[in-house]
Each structure stands twice: as structure tokens, then as C-alpha cells.
Amino acid sequence: MGASYPFPADRWYDRSTHMWACPTPEGEILVGIDLLGLESLGDLAYLTLPAEGTQVSRSRPAGSLEAAKMTGELISPVSGVVTARNTGAEKNPALVNHDPFGQGWMMKIRPDHWEKESKELVGGPDLGVWSQQEILRYKEQGWID
Amino acid sequence: MRLVRLGAVGAATSQAVYHALARRMTPQSQDTVVLCSPAQPYLCLGYHQTYGQVIHRAEAARRGLPVIRRRVGGGLTYLDSQQLFYQFVFHHSRLPPVPKRLYARLLAAPVAALNQLGCPATLEGMNEIEVNHRRIAGIGGGRVEEASVVVGNILLDFPADIMAALWPCPFPAFARLAAQALDKRVTTLRKEGLQASMEKVEATLAASLAPALGRPVAPGELTPEEWETVREEEQALTDPEFLELHGEGETPPLTELKISARAYIHARQIPAPGKDLWAALLVKEGVIEQIEWEPLEEKKKGEKADLAALTQAWLGRPLVAWKKEG
């Protein structure tokens, strides 16, 4: 179980939104969405990301997306200032579905409170158990096969 | 679950009602189903659509059609008094978070109603309600604050020619094919041979809600506070800045147009003897089913492309082959 839904161990995950946050060597945070989050959305048709310089807050909407004719809010996993957005993914949202942990990243944030907020995310030694539980939960609910 | 039957309402009101209920939604709020019918025709943009990319501005203005943008998904819709507009506004925690499940649960009611009316409707491609492989409804949905919203309409009648004229088609052959395809792939109660009145369709859908959703339904009305929010939303959804949300002015013309869950029209330019050609391709499940040609400027007098031969060569072939060879 879990082979189809990898959770790379170099990043942290938001329990409720399945957004991931990955620290870069420059001290910024790369943000995207994991495969279970994408499974619950479907193939993205639209993605709207915040402009560079926008202040975003953890657990608050930072952008929007649409899949299966259904719009949703893009919830930021961390607070800070947006320093880059993936315009390639905005033009071609399929990138996010095809490579969610690589080319399908969404935005880069200079974090305000990474030390504190990373503790509210799942990562490190807790990741294995949580990810297995999430995959099981999605299967039990019939959200994934 | 509350059922609010509003009857005929103004264009902006018909969209503002579910936005208002969604905005006011809390875990303690009643889930609500709204049934109404627009008193006059109008166009409604999906949240992420760009105005100039999907609406022929001059044609919409010539016809005096108001334009409204909704905060939920899906494509451009033309609504008028021959459509029953249904709106599900539920607290998100009381619906599945996965679109496929959510659509299946909520759209069971209109599917059941259509079957009771004598149309063998089925749910196809996750969110398309079809009768004999033809769409009979447009659907859109989304998360608006704490609410999960799904809206759609049952078509008693539908002017495919007007809808097609409102798309900013790149060339006349594309527009012709779009109008033909829309007429062929979209059905209505009238086309299915049913002369059901709006009252009967509405009553049938209302009666289908409780059994389809598995919850009791109580008739209700909007409160004065809810009406106040409706009025605010009417302003917000027609605000010029909101209408031009994803870019102002003219944009490149359409190169792809969705007709139904399986059918799309694509525009492609190809070099040919004598003239460059534009081709409008009707593609069903990835296979080219019909081609309409649009000759461009003559390159060399006297040379003519053999359109019949080109058509025969491409019909029945996958669109991906055109992308490689065309």
C-alpha cells in the first residue's frame, strides 16, 4: 500500500489540504499539492496563483483552481511573501497533475514563521504513519481505488 | 434540507441567490436547494473564464444580453426562461469532498426527475447529464467559503443558433460547425418530444429531491437577511471589474470549443496547394468525425486544394495524428 501515492520525505504536508511545503537552500519554501490532494480534485483545468510580493497566510486562500467544472481555493500551507509563482503551471495546469512534486510546484514563499508553522504540518518521522493512514482513509471512503 | 422555489427571477438574482446562501453558510445553516427560472435571457461566465475569449462582445451587445460572472466552475452558459435552474448549496462537511462522488449524489435528483418525465437520462463523464448521449443540462460547481455548490439547469428548450453566434469563433466554417454540433449534441425536453410545462418540470424535480438525496425536504423561503445578501451579490457578480477578472479587451479567438463530454471542435491551419486552409474539426472521443474547410488567401492562382480528398484522408483518424502530420 502507498506505492502509487508517494510522499517525498524532503517536505512537509498540510493534514487538511494536502498542500506540501518544501524548504529550499535559500531559506524559501516551495509550495505544491500532493497526489492524494490531486486525486480528490481530478485533472486541473485552471490554476490562478498570487502575484509576486503578495502576503499570504497559513490556512487562508492564496489562489484558486478548477477541476471537473468545480472551483476550489488554493490554501497556503505557510505564511509569508510570495517570491515566485509557477507561470508554466498557470498556463498548463496539467503540469501539476503530471509532476506534482517537481515541475508542478505552484509558488515560492519567503516564510514569516516557518519554525512555528512547520510544527503544524506533518513531516519527518511522523510522515510514514500519517501518509499510510491517509491512503487508507481515502480508500475506505471510496475516494481512490 | 430546505427547498426554496422562487419561480421566475431576474437574471442577476438567479445567480446571486446561491452565492448569497453560500456566503452565509455555517455548519449550523440549513442545506438549501433553490429552484428558479431566469425571467430574461443572459450569459454567465465560469469563474476562470476570460470574457473576451469566450464571448463575442459585439454580438452579445447587439442582442442586449446581460453578462454575469459566477464564482463556480464550468463554461459559458446561456440561460433564459426555458430553463429550470437548480442550485444545491450545502455545507461542505455534509458532502463528499471528491467531485465525482459529490456530483453523483447531488445530480441523482435531476437525473431521476428527467427519467420520471420520460427522458432516459444518465450521468456521464462525472458531471454531464445526457439523454441518448446528448447533453440536456449544463453543470458547474465549486467551494464558496464554507459551502459546496452545484448548479445546473434542465433545458425545456434551447436556442443553439443564438448560443453558437455568441462564441468568438475564429472563422465562419468554425461557427457553422459549432452551430451544427451544438444542435446535434444538445437536447431539450422539446426535442425529446415532451411538452412538459415549467411547473410540471419543477414539481417533478422537487419531488425527486428527498428520495434521491435520502434526506427530508421542507419547503421554505429566503429570510430578509438572505435577500439583503442576494442584493449585494447581484452588484458583485455584475461589477465590470469582476467581469473582466482574467484580462480585459480582445483575446486570441477560440481554437478549441467543448460541445459535450465527448465532442470538441478544434481549429487547425494547414498548408495546401493553392491556398492555406483553416479546418474546423469536430472531434468525438479523440477521433475526427467531421471537417469544415475555410480557404485563406490564394498562394498561386489556378492551384486548388482537393478538399474532398483531404476530407476523406482525415475523417475517422485520431486528432493526435493531425497534430503530428497536419
Boltz contact constraints between the chains, C-beta under 6 A:
constraints:
  - contact:
      token1: [A, 40]
      token2: [B, 97]
      max_distance: 6.0
  - contact:
      token1: [A, 40]
      token2: [B, 98]
      max_distance: 6.0
  - contact:
      token1: [A, 42]
      token2: [B, 99]
      max_distance: 6.0
  - contact:
      token1: [A, 46]
      token2: [B, 48]
      max_distance: 6.0
  - contact:
      token1: [A, 66]
      token2: [B, 48]
      max_distance: 6.0
  - contact:
      token1: [A, 66]
      token2: [B, 73]
      max_distance: 6.0
  - contact:
      token1: [A, 68]
      token2: [B, 99]
      max_distance: 6.0
  - contact:
      token1: [A, 68]
      token2: [B, 126]
      max_distance: 6.0
  - contact:
      token1: [A, 69]
      token2: [B, 73]
      max_distance: 6.0
  - contact:
      token1: [A, 69]
      token2: [B, 74]
      max_distance: 6.0
  - contact:
      token1: [A, 69]
      token2: [B, 127]
      max_distance: 6.0
  - contact:
      token1: [A, 69]
      token2: [B, 139]
      max_distance: 6.0
  - contact:
      token1: [A, 69]
      token2: [B, 140]
      max_distance: 6.0
  - contact:
      token1: [A, 70]
      token2: [B, 73]
      max_distance: 6.0
  - contact:
      token1: [A, 70]
      token2: [B, 99]
      max_distance: 6.0
  - contact:
      token1: [A, 70]
      token2: [B, 141]
      max_distance: 6.0
  - contact:
      token1: [A, 70]
      token2: [B, 142]
      max_distance: 6.0
  - contact:
      token1: [A, 71]
      token2: [B, 47]
      max_distance: 6.0
  - contact:
      token1: [A, 71]
      token2: [B, 72]
      max_distance: 6.0
  - contact:
      token1: [A, 71]
      token2: [B, 73]
      max_distance: 6.0
  - contact:
      token1: [A, 71]
      token2: [B, 142]
      max_distance: 6.0
  - contact:
      token1: [A, 72]
      token2: [B, 143]
      max_distance: 6.0
  - contact:
      token1: [A, 143]
      token2: [B, 98]
      max_distance: 6.0
